Amino acid sequence: MNARIGLAGLAATCVSGAYVQWQPCDGFSSKTDPIMPTSLSAKLESSNGGQNNVLALDAGRWMDETDCGKVALLVPSATLEFTMLGRSSVYSTSTNTTCKRIASSLTSLDASPTTAALRISVSDDIGFLPPLSTFHTILHLQDDDLEEASCRQANITPALSSAVNSTITYTTWGVFLFVLLVGIIRSIYNTPIALDSGEGDRRSMRTVLPNVGDCLQYLQFVFLTGGLSLRYPGFYQPVLSNLSWFSLFVNGPITHGATYDRVGDGIYVMNGTYGGTYGLELMTQIAGAAMTRDTWLNMVVLLVILVVGTALAIEAFWFVNPTRASNDDSAPSTTWGLHNTFSRVLRVILSYFSLPLTALSFYQLDNAAWQPAYHTSLAVTLILAMMVAFAWLLHRIPTRSLGLLMFDGAKRYRKVAPRKDFCKQDARFILTLFVLVFVRGAVVGGLQISGPAQLAALAASELVLLASIAGFQAYSTFSIGTLAASIRLCSLVCMVAFLPGFATFQVKCIMGYLLLALHASMVIFGFFVPAVYELGSLFMSWWKAPRPHVYGLRQLRRRELSRTDLSGIYAAEAGDTYPEPDAIEEPATRYLHPTYLSESPSTLQLASK
């Protein structure tokens, strides 16, 4: 308790800027450090349209008031090293050192009544900073002989501008909503895919919202892999934090009155020890969310809202379309009720949100040592509930129906000869998809203690997926599913550079920019462009679709048959006007076409005459 009071007091008295994670300089021995600062804060003020940026650093600690006055005279000057990708500078400046007696209420109980706060401040203009940047700074405190008396280093990330944040947020949301819109249109107008059940009968299976699940899971993967326990370049996690909504990683309504500031004094605030804080905790801070426990509770609340909303949407759909035939194999077509609605809602949740739910639920177990017992029990209960729900769906409905939102049978590899066991292969592949999503979530949230283990396990899961795609012949070589799995594997390989001590600061920055470009390319060329192509294909198919003949009044008047001989009209032109239903073949293209039914109103009317 005393330590906590002391830490709070130190933050209140020694820090005039935002806290930054720091560590001693490489090769500098703390044993010879007469100052030994225990805190480092920074402030970045921009002016002149971003052309000038004044960086102010404050190093401080508590000590006896008498010693504070002596130490304050030891470091009259300082040297500030500034390094970023493609640029390096050194600034020499004087220090502003102060000693201020602190109130006894801020000190620990065993502290001296004459405790003072030492603060050493330096500032200088470091010039222009790019929109996506981070820089490594080293503070050398020097004595009267310009000898190094103390040294601290830190990575500082300037806050992204509102324009950059808005561009990232609205672009990703725009792409996802467009993919969702095209998926809805394709689900409505696509011709059902005939699949062989392997038992002699033919069943029709229509893909529901094609490519939507792939797009959503990819965005979730990008965000959650930004929360691994690695040492990312400073700009990488702030960029990915704009994707938090896709993973139900939101702020509110449960906060208990405390949320992370995210940005303070022009930089991103990351409260924790350098290299000793879990990656998901840092991502929570950068996203400006509530504390870890409240973030999980907010996710559960949002999940309940999604469940209720999805159930109401399904019930409204079947209420508006009571005669629409169901392509769902989960139950007989005559059975509609809450039981079927419940199974469909579970299918949506497990298909679209298993990854973030599993990841954050397992992360609660990492923090079980300092979380209340009831909170850990709730997390375990949710994990078990997801597993039970998946097992119940497997028992209740065919596996192929379970994967309607995740697996598109139309993307099957076309160059191989048809096989009778495609149904069993589809079922096994869909089961593999669900299991791998659960494994990814468990790795991201449950292995926060080891970044290398997270990378190895995630890469292994992507290799298993690619092997399953090839072995089960699920997708073609250049399908979206295959491409997304390959890009995910490549991104994990690139993240090896973020392992502690593996690469230099400049290399990490290069890999960070490369990863952002890779993910942006996948979102644009892997999801947006194919959606545009599919929408264009549907429009062209509709435009070229054959339409029934339309006769004008003048053409009808030229007909030679008697107007009163309706039976003659029907008998004479039945072969041309109303062909038999079996004579109409299913068109190869995917467009709306007229359907002739023997029980149509016009036929019944003519027959009655």
C-alpha positions in Angstrom: 0.0 0.0 0.0 2.8 2.4 0.8 4.5 1.7 -2.5 1.2 2.6 -4.3 0.9 5.9 -2.4 4.5 6.7 -3.2 4.0 5.9 -6.9 0.9 8.1 -7.1 2.8 10.9 -5.4 5.7 10.6 -7.7 3.5 10.8 -10.7 1.8 13.9 -9.3 4.9 15.8 -8.4 7.6 14.8 -10.8 5.7 14.5 -14.0 4.6 17.6 -16.0 4.1 15.7 -19.3 2.9 12.3 -20.3 4.5 9.2 -18.9 6.7 7.2 -21.3 8.2 3.8 -20.9 12.0 4.1 -20.4 15.1 2.1 -19.7 18.7 2.8 -18.9 21.0 3.4 -21.8 22.9 0.5 -23.2 26.3 0.2 -21.6 25.6 2.7 -18.9 26.1 1.4 -15.3 23.5 2.6 -12.9 26.0 2.0 -10.0 27.8 5.2 -11.0 24.7 7.2 -11.5 24.4 9.8 -8.8 20.9 10.9 -9.9 19.2 7.6 -10.8 15.9 9.1 -12.2 12.9 6.9 -11.5 10.5 8.6 -13.8 10.5 10.0 -17.3 7.8 12.1 -18.9 7.6 13.9 -22.3 5.6 16.7 -23.9 5.4 17.4 -27.6 4.0 20.8 -28.8 3.5 21.4 -32.5 3.4 24.8 -34.2 3.7 26.5 -37.6 1.5 23.9 -39.3 3.6 21.0 -37.9 6.9 22.3 -39.2 8.2 22.9 -35.6 7.8 20.5 -32.8 9.2 21.3 -29.4 10.1 18.2 -27.3 10.3 18.6 -23.6 11.6 15.8 -21.3 11.4 15.6 -17.6 13.4 13.2 -15.5 12.7 13.0 -11.8 12.9 11.1 -8.5 12.3 11.6 -4.8 15.1 12.1 -2.3 16.0 14.0 0.8 15.6 17.7 0.5 19.3 18.3 1.5 20.6 15.8 -1.1 18.2 17.2 -3.7 19.9 20.6 -3.6 23.3 19.1 -4.0 22.3 16.8 -6.9 20.6 19.7 -8.7 24.0 21.3 -9.2 25.6 18.2 -10.7 23.9 18.3 -14.1 23.9 21.8 -15.6 23.7 20.6 -19.2 22.4 17.7 -21.3 22.6 16.2 -24.8 19.5 14.9 -26.5 19.9 12.3 -29.2 17.0 12.0 -31.7 16.7 9.1 -34.1 13.9 8.1 -36.5 13.7 6.3 -39.8 15.9 8.3 -42.3 16.9 10.9 -39.9 19.2 11.4 -36.8 20.1 14.5 -34.9 21.9 15.5 -31.7 20.9 18.6 -29.6 22.9 20.2 -26.8 21.0 22.2 -24.3 21.0 23.4 -20.7 18.9 21.8 -18.0 16.3 23.4 -15.7 16.7 21.6 -12.4 14.3 22.2 -9.5 13.8 20.7 -6.0 10.4 21.0 -4.5 9.3 19.8 -1.1 6.3 17.6 -1.4 3.3 17.3 0.9 3.5 14.6 3.5 0.1 13.2 2.3 1.7 12.2 -1.0 4.6 10.3 0.6 4.7 6.9 2.0 4.4 6.5 5.8 8.1 5.6 6.2 9.4 8.5 4.1 11.3 11.4 5.4 9.3 14.4 6.4 11.7 16.6 4.4 11.3 14.6 1.1 11.7 16.6 -2.0 11.0 16.0 -5.7 13.9 16.5 -8.0 13.0 17.4 -11.6 15.4 17.9 -14.4 13.9 19.4 -17.6 15.3 19.8 -21.1 13.6 20.9 -24.3 14.4 21.6 -27.9 12.9 22.0 -31.3 13.2 18.7 -33.2 11.7 20.0 -36.5 9.1 18.3 -38.8 7.6 14.9 -38.0 5.8 12.7 -40.6 2.2 11.8 -39.9 3.1 8.1 -39.1 6.2 8.3 -37.1 8.0 7.3 -33.9 11.4 8.3 -32.7 14.0 7.0 -30.3 15.4 9.5 -27.9 18.3 9.3 -25.5 18.8 11.8 -22.7 22.4 12.3 -21.6 22.7 14.3 -18.4 26.2 15.9 -18.1 28.2 17.4 -15.3 30.4 20.5 -15.4 33.1 18.7 -17.2 30.6 17.4 -19.9 31.0 13.9 -18.5 27.9 11.7 -18.6 26.4 11.6 -15.2 23.1 9.8 -16.0 21.4 8.4 -19.1 17.8 7.3 -20.0 16.3 6.2 -23.4 12.8 5.9 -24.6 10.6 5.5 -27.7 8.1 8.3 -28.2 5.2 8.3 -30.6 3.5 11.5 -31.6 -0.3 11.4 -31.6 -1.9 10.7 -34.9 -3.8 13.7 -36.3 -7.6 13.5 -36.4 -7.4 13.4 -40.2 -5.3 10.3 -40.2 -7.4 8.5 -37.6 -10.6 9.4 -39.6 -9.1 8.2 -42.8 -8.2 4.8 -41.3 -11.5 4.4 -39.5 -13.8 5.4 -42.3 -11.9 3.6 -45.0 -12.0 0.3 -43.2 -15.6 0.7 -42.3 -16.5 1.7 -45.8 -14.8 -1.4 -47.3 -16.4 -3.7 -44.8 -19.9 -2.2 -45.3 -19.5 -2.4 -49.0 -18.5 -6.0 -48.8 -21.5 -6.7 -46.5 -23.8 -5.0 -49.0 -22.5 -7.0 -51.9 -22.7 -10.1 -49.8 -26.4 -9.4 -49.1 -27.1 -8.8 -52.8 -25.3 -12.0 -53.8 -27.1 -14.0 -51.1 -30.5 -12.8 -52.4 -29.9 -13.1 -56.2 -27.3 -15.9 -56.5 -28.5 -19.2 -57.9 -28.3 -21.9 -55.2 -25.4 -24.3 -55.5 -26.4 -27.9 -56.0 -24.4 -30.2 -53.8 -24.2 -33.9 -53.7 -25.2 -35.3 -50.3 -23.5 -38.6 -51.1 -26.7 -40.5 -50.3 -28.3 -40.3 -53.8 -30.3 -37.2 -53.2 -29.5 -33.7 -54.4 -29.6 -30.8 -51.9 -29.4 -27.2 -52.5 -27.0 -25.1 -50.5 -26.8 -21.3 -50.9 -23.8 -19.4 -49.6 -24.9 -16.8 -47.1 -23.1 -13.4 -47.1 -20.1 -14.6 -49.1 -16.7 -13.0 -48.2 -18.2 -11.1 -45.3 -16.8 -13.6 -42.7 -13.4 -13.6 -44.4 -13.2 -9.8 -44.3 -14.4 -9.5 -40.7 -12.1 -12.2 -39.4 -9.1 -10.6 -41.3 -9.7 -7.2 -39.7 -10.1 -8.9 -36.3 -6.8 -10.8 -36.9 -5.0 -7.5 -37.8 -6.2 -5.8 -34.6 -5.6 -8.7 -32.2 -2.1 -9.4 -33.5 -1.3 -5.8 -32.7 -1.8 -6.9 -29.1 0.8 -9.6 -28.9 3.6 -9.3 -26.3 6.1 -7.9 -28.8 8.0 -4.7 -29.1 6.3 -2.9 -32.0 7.4 0.4 -33.5 5.5 3.1 -31.8 3.2 4.0 -34.7 2.0 0.5 -35.4 -0.4 -0.1 -32.5 -2.0 3.4 -32.7 -2.9 2.7 -36.4 -4.4 -0.7 -35.6 -6.3 0.7 -32.6 -8.7 2.3 -35.1 -10.0 -1.3 -35.9 -11.1 -2.0 -32.3 -14.8 -1.9 -33.1 -14.5 -5.0 -35.4 -13.4 -7.0 -32.4 -16.0 -5.6 -30.0 -13.2 -3.8 -28.3 -15.1 -0.7 -27.2 -15.2 1.9 -24.4 -18.4 1.8 -22.4 -20.9 1.5 -20.9 -19.0 -0.1 -18.0 -16.0 2.0 -17.0 -16.2 2.3 -13.2 -15.2 5.9 -13.8 -11.7 5.1 -15.1 -10.5 4.9 -18.7 -7.1 5.2 -20.3 -6.2 8.7 -21.6 -4.6 7.3 -24.9 -3.1 10.6 -25.8 -1.5 13.2 -23.5 0.6 16.2 -24.2 0.8 15.3 -27.9 2.1 11.8 -27.5 0.6 8.3 -26.9 0.6 7.4 -23.2 1.7 3.8 -22.4 1.8 3.2 -18.6 3.9 0.2 -17.8 7.4 -1.1 -17.6 9.4 -1.3 -20.8 9.1 -4.8 -22.2 7.3 -6.0 -19.0 3.7 -5.2 -19.9 1.4 -7.5 -21.8 0.6 -6.5 -25.4 -3.2 -6.6 -24.9 -2.8 -4.2 -22.0 -0.8 -1.8 -24.1 -3.3 -2.0 -26.9 -6.1 -1.3 -24.4 -4.3 1.8 -23.3 -3.6 3.0 -26.8 -7.2 2.4 -27.9 -8.3 4.6 -25.0 -10.6 1.8 -23.6 -11.6 1.1 -20.0 -9.5 -1.1 -17.7 -8.9 -4.7 -18.9 -11.7 -6.1 -16.7 -14.2 -3.5 -17.8 -13.3 -3.9 -21.5 -14.2 -7.6 -21.3 -17.5 -6.8 -19.5 -18.3 -4.2 -22.2 -17.6 -6.9 -24.9 -20.1 -9.2 -23.1 -22.7 -6.4 -23.0 -22.2 -5.7 -26.7 -22.4 -9.4 -27.4 -25.8 -9.6 -25.7 -27.0 -6.6 -27.7 -25.9 -8.3 -30.9 -27.6 -11.6 -29.9 -30.9 -9.7 -29.3 -30.6 -7.7 -32.5 -29.7 -10.7 -34.6 -32.7 -12.7 -33.2 -35.1 -9.8 -33.9 -33.7 -9.4 -37.5 -34.2 -13.2 -38.2 -37.7 -13.2 -36.8 -38.6 -10.1 -38.8 -37.2 -11.6 -41.9 -39.3 -14.7 -41.7 -42.3 -12.7 -40.6 -42.1 -10.6 -43.8 -41.3 -13.6 -45.9 -43.5 -16.4 -44.5 -43.5 -18.4 -47.8 -39.8 -18.1 -48.6 -38.2 -21.6 -48.7 -35.4 -22.1 -46.3 -32.0 -23.3 -47.5 -31.0 -24.3 -44.0 -30.6 -28.0 -43.2 -30.7 -27.4 -39.5 -34.4 -28.4 -39.3 -37.3 -29.3 -41.5 -38.7 -26.5 -43.5 -42.0 -26.5 -41.6 -40.4 -25.9 -38.2 -40.1 -22.2 -37.4 -39.7 -21.0 -33.8 -37.4 -19.8 -31.1 -35.4 -23.1 -31.3 -34.4 -22.4 -34.9 -33.8 -18.7 -34.2 -31.5 -19.6 -31.3 -29.4 -21.9 -33.4 -29.1 -19.3 -36.1 -28.0 -16.7 -33.6 -25.4 -19.0 -32.2 -24.2 -19.7 -35.7 -23.7 -15.9 -36.4 -21.9 -15.3 -33.1 -19.5 -18.3 -33.4 -18.8 -17.6 -37.1 -18.1 -13.9 -36.8 -17.0 -13.1 -33.2 -15.3 -16.3 -31.8 -11.8 -14.9 -32.3 -12.2 -11.7 -30.1 -14.4 -13.4 -27.6 -12.0 -16.2 -27.1 -8.9 -14.0 -27.0 -10.2 -11.5 -24.4 -11.8 -14.3 -22.3 -8.5 -16.2 -22.1 -6.7 -12.9 -21.3 -8.8 -12.6 -18.2 -7.2 -15.9 -17.0 -3.7 -14.3 -17.5 -4.8 -11.7 -15.0 -6.5 -14.1 -12.6 -4.0 -13.4 -9.8 -5.2 -9.8 -9.3 -8.8 -10.1 -10.6 -11.8 -10.9 -8.3 -12.7 -14.6 -8.2 -16.2 -14.0 -9.6 -14.7 -12.2 -12.7 -12.4 -15.1 -13.5 -15.3 -17.5 -13.0 -17.4 -15.5 -15.5 -14.6 -15.6 -18.1 -14.3 -19.4 -17.6 -18.1 -19.7 -17.9 -18.1 -17.8 -21.2 -15.3 -20.0 -22.6 -17.2 -23.2 -21.6 -20.5 -21.8 -23.0 -18.9 -21.2 -26.4 -17.5 -24.8 -26.4 -20.9 -26.2 -25.4 -22.7 -24.1 -28.0 -20.4 -25.3 -30.7 -20.9 -28.9 -29.7 -24.7 -28.5 -29.5 -24.8 -27.0 -33.0 -22.6 -29.9 -34.3 -25.1 -32.3 -32.8 -28.2 -30.5 -34.0 -27.4 -29.4 -37.6 -25.1 -30.8 -40.3 -21.6 -29.4 -40.3 -22.0 -28.0 -43.8 -24.9 -25.9 -42.6 -22.8 -24.7 -39.6 -20.3 -23.3 -42.0 -22.7 -21.4 -44.3 -21.3 -18.1 -43.0 -17.6 -19.1 -43.3 -17.2 -21.5 -46.2 -18.2 -20.8 -49.8 -18.5 -24.1 -51.7 -18.5 -22.2 -54.9 -14.8 -21.4 -54.5 -13.9 -25.1 -54.7 -10.9 -26.0 -56.8 -12.4 -26.6 -60.3 -9.6 -28.4 -62.0 -10.0 -31.6 -60.1 -12.5 -34.3 -61.1 -15.7 -34.4 -59.0 -15.6 -36.8 -56.1 -18.4 -38.4 -54.2 -16.9 -37.5 -50.8 -16.9 -33.7 -51.3 -19.6 -33.5 -48.6 -17.4 -35.2 -46.0 -14.4 -33.1 -47.0 -16.5 -29.9 -46.6 -17.6 -31.0 -43.2 -14.1 -31.7 -42.1 -12.8 -28.5 -43.5 -15.5 -26.4 -41.8 -14.7 -28.1 -38.5 -11.1 -27.2 -39.0 -12.0 -23.6 -39.6 -13.9 -23.3 -36.3 -11.2 -25.1 -34.3 -8.4 -22.9 -35.7 -10.3 -19.7 -34.9 -10.7 -20.9 -31.3 -7.0 -21.8 -31.1 -6.0 -18.4 -32.5 -8.1 -16.7 -29.8 -6.6 -18.8 -27.0 -3.1 -18.1 -28.2 -3.6 -14.3 -28.5 -5.2 -14.0 -25.1 -3.8 -17.0 -23.1 -0.1 -16.8 -24.1 0.6 -13.1 -23.3 3.5 -14.1 -21.1 5.5 -15.1 -24.2 5.6 -13.3 -27.5 7.7 -15.8 -29.3 5.3 -18.6 -28.3 2.4 -16.6 -29.6 4.1 -16.1 -33.0 5.0 -19.7 -33.3 1.5 -21.0 -32.4 -0.2 -18.5 -34.7 2.1 -19.3 -37.6 1.5 -23.1 -37.0 -2.3 -22.5 -37.2 -2.0 -20.7 -40.5 0.2 -23.5 -41.9 -2.5 -26.0 -40.8 -5.1 -24.0 -42.5 -3.2 -23.8 -45.8 -2.5 -27.6 -45.6 -6.2 -28.2 -45.0 -7.2 -26.0 -48.0 -4.8 -28.0 -50.2 -5.8 -31.4 -48.7 -9.5 -30.9 -48.7 -9.4 -29.0 -52.0 -11.6 -26.4 -50.4 -10.6 -23.3 -52.3 -8.9 -22.5 -55.6 -5.3 -21.3 -55.6 -6.2 -17.6 -55.9 -9.4 -17.5 -53.9 -9.9 -15.0 -51.1 -9.7 -17.7 -48.4 -6.3 -18.9 -49.7 -5.0 -15.4 -50.2 -6.0 -14.2 -46.7 -4.4 -17.2 -45.0 -1.2 -16.6 -47.0 -1.1 -12.9 -46.1 -1.7 -13.7 -42.4 1.2 -16.1 -42.5 3.5 -13.6 -44.2 2.6 -10.9 -41.6 3.4 -13.3 -38.7 6.8 -14.0 -40.3 7.5 -10.2 -40.6 6.6 -9.8 -36.9 9.7 -11.8 -36.0 11.5 -8.5 -36.3 9.5 -7.3 -33.3 10.9 -9.9 -30.9 13.1 -8.4 -28.2 16.7 -7.8 -29.3 16.1 -9.3 -32.8 16.2 -6.1 -34.9 17.3 -2.5 -34.6 15.0 0.4 -34.3 15.2 1.3 -38.0 14.5 -2.2 -39.1 11.4 -2.4 -36.8 10.1 0.8 -38.4 10.6 -0.6 -41.9 8.8 -3.8 -41.0 6.0 -1.8 -39.4 5.4 0.2 -42.6 5.7 -2.9 -44.6 3.1 -4.7 -42.5 0.7 -1.7 -42.7 1.1 -1.7 -46.5 0.5 -5.4 -46.6 -2.7 -5.3 -44.6 -4.0 -2.2 -46.5 -3.3 -4.0 -49.8 -5.2 -7.1 -48.6 -8.2 -5.0 -47.5 -8.3 -3.1 -50.8 -7.3 -5.7 -53.4 -8.4 -8.8 -51.5 -11.9 -7.7 -50.4 -12.9 -4.3 -51.9 -11.9 -5.0 -55.5 -13.4 -8.5 -55.7 -16.6 -7.0 -54.2 -16.7 -4.4 -56.9 -16.2 -7.2 -59.5 -19.0 -9.3 -58.1 -21.3 -6.4 -58.0 -20.5 -5.5 -61.6 -21.0 -9.2 -62.7 -24.4 -9.2 -61.0 -25.4 -6.0 -62.8 -24.2 -7.3 -66.2 -26.0 -10.6 -65.7 -29.2 -8.7 -64.8 -28.7 -6.4 -67.8 -28.3 -9.3 -70.2 -31.1 -11.4 -68.7 -33.8 -12.5 -71.2 -37.1 -10.6 -70.6 -40.6 -11.6 -71.6 -42.1 -10.1 -74.7 -44.1 -6.9 -74.2 -46.9 -6.3 -76.6 -48.3 -2.8 -77.2 -52.0 -2.0 -77.8 -51.5 -1.6 -81.5 -49.9 -5.1 -81.8 -52.7 -6.7 -79.8 -55.4 -5.1 -82.1 -53.7 -6.8 -85.1 -54.3 -10.3 -83.8 -56.5 -12.3 -86.1 -58.2 -14.6 -83.5 -61.6 -13.7 -82.1 -61.6 -11.9 -78.8 -64.3 -14.2 -77.5 -62.6 -17.5 -78.3 -60.4 -17.6 -75.2 -60.1 -21.4 -75.3 -58.8 -21.1 -78.9 -56.3 -18.5 -77.9 -55.0 -20.7 -75.1 -54.9 -23.8 -77.3 -53.3 -22.1 -80.3 -50.5 -20.3 -78.4 -49.9 -22.5 -75.4 -46.7 -23.9 -76.8 -45.3 -20.4 -77.4 -46.7 -18.4 -74.6 -46.8 -20.9 -71.6 -44.2 -23.6 -72.0 -44.2 -26.5 -69.6 -42.3 -26.1 -66.4 -39.9 -29.0 -67.1 -39.0 -27.4 -70.4 -37.4 -24.4 -68.7 -33.7 -25.0 -67.9 -31.8 -23.3 -65.2 -29.6 -20.6 -66.8 -25.9 -20.8 -66.4 -25.5 -17.2 -65.4 -26.6 -15.6 -62.2 -29.5 -13.3 -63.1 -33.1 -12.9 -62.3 -35.2 -14.8 -64.9 -38.9 -15.4 -65.4 -40.3 -18.6 -63.9 -43.3 -20.3 -65.3 -45.4 -22.3 -62.9 -48.4 -24.5 -63.9 -50.3 -23.1 -61.0 -49.7 -19.5 -61.8 -52.8 -17.2 -61.6 -52.9 -16.6 -65.4 -52.9 -20.3 -66.1 -55.6 -21.1 -63.6 -57.7 -18.3 -64.9 -57.5 -19.5 -68.5 -58.2 -23.1 -67.6 -61.3 -22.1 -65.8 -62.7 -20.4 -68.8 
